[in-house]
Amino acid sequence: MGHGHDTLFLAQLSDHVYAFDIQEKALVMTRKRLIDKSPKDNVTLIHDSHEHILTHIRSFKGVVFNLGYLPGDNKAIKTTKKTTINALSFASSCLNSFRFTILVVCLSGHEGGLEERHVESFSPR
Ligand SMILES: C[S@@+](CC[C@H](N)C(=O)[O-])C[C@H]1O[C@@H](n2cnc3c(N)ncnc32)[C@H](O)[C@@H]1O
């Protein structure tokens, strides 16, 4: 979720969006952005780590990651190599169509960012 920009963008393109963030403030900002700017009611906001994706949803056609920390906020609260590998592994095990999308955007200028960017492989679980 972060500030909700990507969630709003994807909601305009998709039937339904399930958006994750571990920070309550991201849910608050995203909810406000959707109320202000989206005519659709097609987003589920989930206050949990992206690595728990399969606890919440089992059927989806694509996943989009915008990794790192909340811009303008606490840089210590961020995605990590571990959570990202877990999330990619679990998500990819449920992408059962030949036409699916995994898009990963990785900020790498902060501490730990390069390590996360250099993830070379993951396996579906
Ligand atoms: C670069 S920001 C996302 C920006 C967002 N896509 C937007 O459009 O504004 C990264 C977000 O990941 C969140 N985050 C950190 N660790 C996470 C985790 N394990 N699971 C889900 N979100 C996490 C942070 O709280 C932060 O809001």
The ligand as an SDF file (V2000), in Angstrom:
LIG
                    3D

 27 29  0  0  0  0  0  0  0  0999 V2000
    7.9220    1.7230   -1.3090 C   0  0  0  0  0  0  0  0  0  0  0  0
    6.5960    1.6370   -0.1530 S   0  0  0  0  0  0  0  0  0  0  0  0
    5.2180    1.2370   -1.2000 C   0  0  0  0  0  0  0  0  0  0  0  0
    4.7500    2.4180   -2.0050 C   0  0  0  0  0  0  0  0  0  0  0  0
    3.3300    2.2330   -2.5480 C   0  0  0  0  0  0  0  0  0  0  0  0
    3.2920    1.1830   -3.5440 N   0  0  0  0  0  0  0  0  0  0  0  0
    2.7070    3.5080   -3.0760 C   0  0  0  0  0  0  0  0  0  0  0  0
    2.1230    3.5200   -4.1830 O   0  0  0  0  0  0  0  0  0  0  0  0
    2.7760    4.5340   -2.3720 O   0  0  0  0  0  0  0  0  0  0  0  0
    6.8830    0.0900    0.6970 C   0  0  0  0  0  0  0  0  0  0  0  0
    5.8250   -0.2510    1.7310 C   0  0  0  0  0  0  0  0  0  0  0  0
    6.0570   -1.5940    2.1440 O   0  0  0  0  0  0  0  0  0  0  0  0
    5.6020   -1.6980    3.4680 C   0  0  0  0  0  0  0  0  0  0  0  0
    6.1420   -2.9330    4.0660 N   0  0  0  0  0  0  0  0  0  0  0  0
    7.2950   -3.1290    4.7420 C   0  0  0  0  0  0  0  0  0  0  0  0
    7.4450   -4.4150    5.0730 N   0  0  0  0  0  0  0  0  0  0  0  0
    6.3350   -5.0500    4.6070 C   0  0  0  0  0  0  0  0  0  0  0  0
    5.8990   -6.4040    4.6500 C   0  0  0  0  0  0  0  0  0  0  0  0
    6.6340   -7.3650    5.2280 N   0  0  0  0  0  0  0  0  0  0  0  0
    4.7170   -6.7090    4.0580 N   0  0  0  0  0  0  0  0  0  0  0  0
    3.9800   -5.7450    3.4600 C   0  0  0  0  0  0  0  0  0  0  0  0
    4.3400   -4.4400    3.3800 N   0  0  0  0  0  0  0  0  0  0  0  0
    5.5070   -4.1100    3.9560 C   0  0  0  0  0  0  0  0  0  0  0  0
    6.0770   -0.4250    4.1200 C   0  0  0  0  0  0  0  0  0  0  0  0
    5.3510   -0.1680    5.2860 O   0  0  0  0  0  0  0  0  0  0  0  0
    5.8510    0.5810    2.9800 C   0  0  0  0  0  0  0  0  0  0  0  0
    4.6160    1.2470    3.1580 O   0  0  0  0  0  0  0  0  0  0  0  0
  1  2  1  0
  2  3  1  0
  2 10  1  0
  3  4  1  0
  4  5  1  0
  5  6  1  0
  5  7  1  0
  7  8  2  0
  7  9  1  0
 10 11  1  0
 11 12  1  0
 11 26  1  0
 12 13  1  0
 13 14  1  0
 13 24  1  0
 14 15  1  0
 14 23  1  0
 15 16  2  0
 16 17  1  0
 17 18  1  0
 17 23  2  0
 18 19  1  0
 18 20  2  0
 20 21  1  0
 21 22  2  0
 22 23  1  0
 24 25  1  0
 24 26  1  0
 26 27  1  0
M  CHG  2   2   1   9  -1
M  END
$$$$
